[in-house]
Amino acid sequence: MGILVYSTEARRKMELSPRMPGRISMYVCGPTVYDSCHIGHARPAVVFDVIRRYLEYSGLIVTFISNVTDIDDKIIARAGELGVSWCFLARRYQDEYERDMAALGVRSPTIRPRATEHIDDMIRLVSGLVEKGNAYVGENGVWFDVSTFRDYGRLSGRSRDGENTEHRVEPGAGKRNPQDFALWKAAKPGEPSWDSPWGPGRPGWHIECSAMSGNYCDFQLDIHGGGADLAFPHHENELAQSEAFTGRRFVRHWLHNGFITVGNDGGDGGEKMGKSRGNAFRLEDAFRLASPAALRLWILGTHYRMPLFYRPGFPPQAENALNRIYACLEESARAIGNGPGPEDGGDSGIERRFREAMDDDFNTPQALAVVHEAVGRLNAAVRERAPAGRIRRDRNGLMGLLGVLGLPLERQATGGRDRSAFIDLLVALRSEARTAKNFPLSDRIRDGLGKLGVELNDRGNESTWIEK
């Protein structure tokens, strides 16, 4: 038996079956960059990073694609609130997202496409759907006709006869049916737009991921992942438009991670974390309370499909567990010295049990139990003054498992966003200098930030920044 994964579409575990032997194509929906990241964004990033790492550990070659939605209603609205251009805002928050992910140990994807880099691909896809009769032109854009796709609802289990009530914005006029969704939105005054066969406009949210995955993987993905909130309508709509366009299966395995919920206890009273709910806990604040590695360990301590409960005040257990791991690595390093040497050739069985856990739908809680067992064995070997070869073997084995889970091999401090906080402080000081008409100091701070690779955008006495 190979690696078992829980398929959202099949509603059961099934063996992972790549389209091409030895290779995996994997697409995970990335952020919409209109604000700072919160720990709800961290969970899918960490989960699918570990899945990618384990697939590579298992000998597979992984093409990992994770997009950035850099044009969207939320981006346009937030840019208007702040008085900056939508592209400046998107670039700033993409940079911030990437800094946060790097602090968490999330590896950069093989490909990170931006939606605005693939407008032509989206137009070709929409044109094809119109030509095939799966889409129609309405008074304010182009719509996908859900009634033309027989299998609509296959992923989420929802009937296409039910009204699609989950939208990022209220549905506009021009739809034939309530369930139909926007592929292309006609331009509104003051909003960004691109030329198209249907007049100036911009893409709908759902078409973006289909066009980008289609461009890089020919609309054939082994794994498509994201949060459970994306299964409907986003992924359901992706599936419909992609398969209507190609006439073949779009995704072999749909994987979805559970929500992070917030409340005062772990019962049913918790609610999903989200910016729109006003309960989002920013990563910038989380990194002040615990190291990024502790946050990563906390996420992996719950199976990825299960809800993960966050209680205000970061749980100390993850940091304590990490300290135990690092103390073990430090003590074992002292026991064997710094010089190279042979490993004992025996087999402790640790790697086999770790693989068994991860082969069962990436069961990271069980895999972490194996890691803690490995720590206990290594501590015992050091206490008993076991041969250096055995200590070296067990230590290297432990470090290998930590690498698969993306946990650093050395202690981290809190404050993973120190650079960002430092830049924010300098920008605030410059704004105060400009208000006081201390222009020499203002110019000096601006020039210094420029040397650090920071670009400023001034509007009145307020400034925003991005890293070049």
C-alpha positions in Angstrom: 0.0 0.0 0.0 1.3 3.4 -0.9 0.4 6.9 0.4 -3.3 7.2 1.4 -5.0 10.6 1.0 -8.5 11.6 2.0 -10.3 12.7 -1.2 -12.9 15.5 -0.6 -14.6 14.4 -3.8 -14.7 10.7 -3.1 -15.3 11.3 0.7 -12.9 8.5 1.6 -9.2 7.6 1.8 -7.7 6.4 -1.4 -4.2 5.6 -2.7 -2.4 8.5 -4.2 -2.1 7.8 -7.9 0.0 10.3 -9.9 -0.8 10.8 -13.5 2.9 10.4 -14.4 4.8 7.8 -12.4 7.3 9.3 -10.0 6.0 12.9 -10.5 3.3 14.9 -8.7 1.6 18.1 -9.9 0.2 20.0 -7.0 -1.7 23.3 -6.9 -2.6 25.1 -3.7 -4.7 28.3 -3.7 -2.5 31.1 -2.3 -3.4 34.4 -0.7 -5.5 37.4 -1.8 -3.1 40.1 -0.9 -5.1 43.0 0.6 -4.1 42.9 4.3 -1.7 41.3 6.7 -1.6 37.6 7.2 -3.2 35.9 10.2 -2.7 32.4 11.6 -5.6 31.2 9.5 -3.4 31.8 6.5 -0.5 30.0 8.1 -2.4 26.7 8.5 -2.8 25.8 4.8 0.7 27.1 4.0 2.3 24.9 6.6 0.0 21.9 5.9 0.7 21.7 2.2 4.4 22.6 2.7 4.7 19.4 4.9 2.7 17.4 2.3 5.1 18.6 -0.4 8.2 17.8 1.8 6.9 14.3 2.5 6.2 13.5 -1.1 9.7 14.5 -2.0 11.1 12.5 1.0 9.2 9.6 -0.5 11.1 9.9 -3.8 8.6 11.8 -5.9 9.4 14.9 -8.0 6.9 17.6 -7.1 5.9 20.6 -9.1 4.3 22.8 -6.5 2.2 25.8 -7.7 0.7 28.3 -5.4 -0.8 31.5 -6.8 -1.2 35.1 -5.6 -4.5 36.8 -6.3 -3.4 40.3 -6.9 -6.6 41.7 -8.4 -9.8 41.3 -6.6 -12.8 43.3 -5.1 -11.2 43.3 -1.7 -7.9 44.6 -3.0 -9.6 47.4 -4.9 -11.7 48.3 -1.9 -8.8 48.3 0.6 -6.6 50.4 -1.8 -9.4 52.9 -2.0 -9.6 53.1 1.8 -5.9 53.7 2.1 -5.6 56.0 -0.8 -3.0 54.0 -2.7 -3.0 52.2 -6.0 -4.3 48.6 -6.0 -1.0 47.3 -7.5 1.1 49.0 -4.8 -1.1 47.5 -2.1 -1.0 44.0 -3.6 2.8 44.1 -4.0 3.2 45.3 -0.4 1.1 42.5 1.1 2.6 39.9 -1.1 6.0 40.9 0.2 4.7 40.7 3.7 3.1 37.3 3.1 6.4 35.9 1.7 8.3 37.2 4.7 5.9 35.6 7.1 6.0 32.3 5.2 9.8 32.3 5.2 9.7 32.9 9.0 7.4 29.8 9.3 9.8 27.7 7.3 7.4 27.4 4.3 9.4 26.8 1.2 8.8 28.9 -1.9 6.6 27.1 -4.4 8.1 25.8 -7.7 6.0 28.4 -9.4 4.2 31.4 -7.8 2.1 33.0 -10.5 0.3 36.3 -10.0 -3.2 36.5 -11.4 -2.4 39.7 -13.4 0.4 37.9 -15.2 -2.1 35.5 -16.8 -5.0 37.8 -18.0 -4.5 36.6 -21.6 -4.8 32.9 -20.4 -8.0 33.8 -18.6 -9.4 35.5 -21.7 -8.6 32.5 -23.8 -10.3 30.2 -21.3 -13.4 32.4 -21.1 -13.6 32.7 -24.9 -13.5 28.9 -25.2 -16.3 28.4 -22.7 -18.4 30.9 -24.6 -17.7 29.1 -27.9 -18.6 25.8 -26.3 -21.9 27.1 -25.0 -20.9 26.8 -21.3 -20.8 30.6 -20.8 -22.8 33.6 -22.0 -22.3 37.4 -22.2 -24.5 39.4 -19.8 -25.0 43.1 -19.4 -22.1 43.4 -16.9 -19.8 40.6 -17.9 -19.5 36.9 -18.8 -21.1 34.2 -16.8 -20.7 30.5 -16.5 -24.0 28.7 -17.1 -24.1 26.1 -14.4 -27.0 24.3 -16.0 -24.7 23.2 -18.9 -22.3 21.3 -16.6 -24.0 18.1 -15.5 -21.7 17.2 -12.7 -21.9 20.6 -10.9 -21.9 19.8 -7.1 -19.7 16.7 -7.5 -17.0 18.0 -5.3 -19.0 19.7 -2.5 -22.1 17.4 -2.7 -24.3 20.4 -3.3 -27.1 20.3 -5.8 -26.9 22.6 -8.8 -30.6 23.3 -8.3 -29.8 25.0 -5.0 -29.1 28.7 -5.0 -25.4 29.6 -4.8 -25.5 32.0 -1.8 -21.8 32.1 -1.1 -20.2 35.0 -2.9 -17.2 37.3 -2.2 -19.6 40.1 -3.3 -23.3 40.2 -4.1 -24.2 38.8 -7.5 -24.7 41.4 -10.2 -27.4 41.8 -12.8 -27.3 40.0 -16.1 -27.3 36.4 -14.8 -29.7 33.9 -16.2 -29.7 31.8 -13.0 -28.8 32.5 -9.4 -26.2 29.7 -9.4 -24.3 31.1 -12.4 -20.9 32.7 -11.5 -18.8 35.5 -13.0 -16.0 34.6 -15.4 -15.3 38.2 -16.5 -16.5 41.4 -14.9 -17.2 44.5 -16.9 -15.2 47.5 -16.0 -16.6 50.0 -13.4 -15.5 53.7 -13.3 -12.2 54.1 -11.5 -11.4 50.4 -11.3 -8.5 48.6 -13.1 -9.4 46.9 -16.3 -8.0 45.0 -19.3 -9.2 44.9 -22.9 -11.2 41.8 -23.9 -13.6 40.6 -26.6 -16.4 41.7 -24.3 -15.1 45.1 -23.6 -12.8 46.4 -20.8 -13.0 44.4 -17.6 -11.2 42.1 -15.2 -11.4 38.4 -14.4 -13.7 36.8 -11.9 -12.1 35.1 -8.9 -12.7 31.5 -9.9 -11.3 31.7 -13.4 -7.9 32.8 -12.1 -6.8 29.4 -10.7 -8.2 27.4 -13.6 -6.2 29.5 -16.1 -3.0 29.4 -14.1 -3.1 25.7 -13.4 -4.0 25.1 -17.0 -1.1 27.1 -18.2 1.5 25.2 -16.1 -0.1 21.7 -15.9 -2.4 21.5 -18.9 -5.5 21.4 -16.6 -4.4 18.0 -15.2 -3.5 18.1 -11.5 -2.6 15.2 -9.2 -3.4 17.3 -6.1 -5.4 20.5 -5.6 -5.4 21.8 -2.1 -6.7 24.7 0.0 -8.8 25.4 3.1 -12.2 23.8 3.6 -13.9 27.1 3.0 -12.7 27.0 -0.7 -14.4 23.6 -1.5 -17.6 25.6 -2.3 -18.0 27.7 -4.3 -14.4 28.3 -5.4 -13.1 24.8 -6.1 -16.5 23.6 -7.3 -16.5 26.4 -9.8 -12.9 25.7 -10.8 -13.8 22.1 -11.4 -16.8 22.9 -13.5 -15.2 25.5 -15.8 -12.0 23.5 -16.3 -13.7 20.2 -17.2 -16.2 22.0 -19.4 -13.3 23.6 -21.3 -11.2 20.4 -21.7 -13.7 17.6 -21.6 -11.5 15.6 -19.2 -10.9 15.2 -15.5 -9.3 18.2 -13.9 -8.0 16.9 -10.5 -7.3 13.4 -9.2 -7.2 14.2 -5.5 -8.8 17.2 -3.8 -7.4 17.9 -0.3 -8.8 20.4 2.1 -7.5 21.5 5.6 -9.9 22.3 8.4 -10.6 25.7 9.9 -8.9 27.5 12.7 -11.6 28.3 15.2 -11.5 31.0 18.0 -13.3 31.1 21.3 -12.8 30.7 25.1 -12.9 26.9 25.1 -12.5 24.0 22.8 -16.2 23.2 22.5 -18.7 23.9 19.8 -18.7 27.6 20.7 -15.7 28.5 18.6 -16.1 30.3 15.3 -14.0 30.3 12.2 -11.1 32.7 12.2 -11.3 35.4 9.5 -10.7 39.1 8.9 -14.4 39.7 8.0 -15.4 38.3 11.5 -13.0 40.5 13.3 -11.3 37.7 15.1 -8.2 37.2 13.1 -4.9 36.9 15.0 -2.1 38.4 12.9 1.1 36.5 12.4 3.0 39.6 13.3 1.4 39.4 16.8 1.8 35.6 17.0 5.5 35.9 16.4 5.9 38.2 19.3 4.4 35.6 21.6 6.1 32.5 20.3 8.8 31.5 17.8 7.6 30.7 14.3 8.8 27.1 14.8 6.5 26.8 17.8 3.6 28.1 15.7 4.4 25.5 13.0 4.6 22.7 15.6 1.3 23.8 17.1 -0.4 23.6 13.6 1.1 20.1 13.0 -0.1 18.9 16.3 -3.7 18.5 14.9 -4.5 16.4 11.9 -4.8 18.8 8.9 -8.5 17.9 8.2 -9.6 18.5 11.8 -10.6 21.9 13.2 -7.7 23.6 15.1 -8.8 25.6 18.1 -7.0 28.8 19.0 -7.5 30.3 22.5 -6.3 33.9 23.0 -2.9 33.7 24.6 -0.6 31.4 22.6 -0.4 27.9 24.0 3.0 27.2 25.6 3.1 23.5 25.0 4.6 23.8 21.5 7.5 26.0 22.7 8.1 23.6 25.6 8.2 20.6 23.2 10.6 22.4 20.9 12.9 23.2 23.8 13.0 19.5 24.7 13.9 18.6 21.1 16.7 21.3 20.9 18.1 20.3 24.3 18.3 16.7 23.1 20.1 17.8 19.9 22.6 19.9 21.8 23.3 17.3 24.4 23.8 14.6 21.8 26.1 16.9 19.7 28.3 17.3 22.8 28.3 13.6 23.4 29.7 12.7 20.0 31.9 15.8 19.5 32.2 17.9 16.3 34.3 15.5 14.3 32.9 13.1 11.6 32.6 9.5 12.4 30.8 6.3 11.3 27.2 5.6 12.1 26.0 2.4 13.8 24.3 0.4 11.0 21.4 -0.8 13.2 17.7 0.1 12.6 15.8 1.7 15.4 12.4 1.4 13.5 11.8 5.1 14.0 11.8 6.0 10.3 9.4 3.1 9.5 6.9 4.2 12.1 7.2 7.8 10.9 6.5 6.7 7.3 3.5 4.7 8.5 2.0 7.7 10.1 2.6 10.0 7.2 1.4 7.4 4.6 -1.9 7.5 6.4 -3.2 10.8 5.0 -0.3 12.8 6.4 -1.0 12.1 10.0 1.3 14.7 11.6 0.1 14.2 15.2 1.2 10.5 15.0 4.4 11.5 13.2 5.2 14.0 16.0 4.6 11.2 18.5 7.3 9.2 16.7 9.6 12.3 16.8 9.1 12.6 20.6 9.9 8.8 20.9 13.1 9.4 18.9 14.0 12.2 21.3 13.5 9.9 24.3 15.6 7.2 22.8 18.4 9.6 21.9 18.4 11.1 25.5 18.6 7.6 26.9 21.5 6.8 24.6 23.4 9.9 25.8 22.7 9.1 29.5 23.8 5.5 29.1 27.0 6.7 27.2 26.1 4.5 24.2 28.7 4.2 21.4 29.2 7.3 19.4 28.1 5.6 16.2 24.7 4.7 17.7 24.2 8.3 19.0 25.2 9.7 15.7 22.8 7.4 13.8 19.8 8.3 16.1 20.7 12.0 16.0 20.9 12.1 12.2 17.6 10.2 12.0 15.9 12.6 14.3 17.2 15.6 12.3 15.9 13.9 9.1 12.4 13.7 10.5 12.5 17.3 11.7 13.5 18.3 8.2 10.4 16.5 6.7 8.2 18.4 9.1 10.0 21.7 8.2 11.1 22.3 11.8 14.5 24.1 12.2 17.4 22.2 13.7 18.4 25.1 16.0 16.5 27.3 18.5 14.6 30.3 17.2 13.9 33.5 19.0 10.5 35.2 18.9 10.1 38.3 16.8 10.3 36.8 13.3 9.0 40.1 11.9 11.7 42.3 13.5 12.8 43.8 10.2 9.2 44.7 9.3 8.6 46.3 12.7 11.9 48.3 12.3 10.9 49.6 8.9 7.4 50.6 10.2 9.1 52.5 13.0 11.4 54.4 10.5 8.4 55.2 8.3 6.5 56.6 11.2 9.4 58.7 12.3 9.7 60.1 8.8 6.0 60.9 8.7 6.5 62.9 12.0 9.5 64.7 10.5 7.5 65.7 7.4 4.6 66.9 9.6 7.1 69.1 11.5 8.6 70.3 8.2 12.0 68.8 9.2 12.7 67.9 5.5 16.5 67.2 5.9 15.7 64.4 8.4 12.8 63.2 6.3 15.0 63.0 3.2 17.7 61.2 5.2 15.3 58.5 6.5 13.9 58.1 2.9 17.4 57.7 1.4 18.4 55.2 4.2 15.3 53.1 3.6 16.1 53.2 -0.2 19.5 51.7 0.6 17.7 48.9 2.5 15.6 48.2 -0.6 12.4 49.9 0.7 10.2 51.9 -1.7 7.9 54.6 -0.2 4.6 55.8 -1.4 3.6 59.2 0.1 0.0 60.5 0.3 -0.2 63.6 2.4 1.7 63.1 5.6 1.0 59.3 5.5 3.4 56.8 3.9 3.2 53.2 2.9 6.1 51.0 1.8 7.1 47.8 0.0 10.4 46.1 -0.4 11.8 46.3 -4.0 
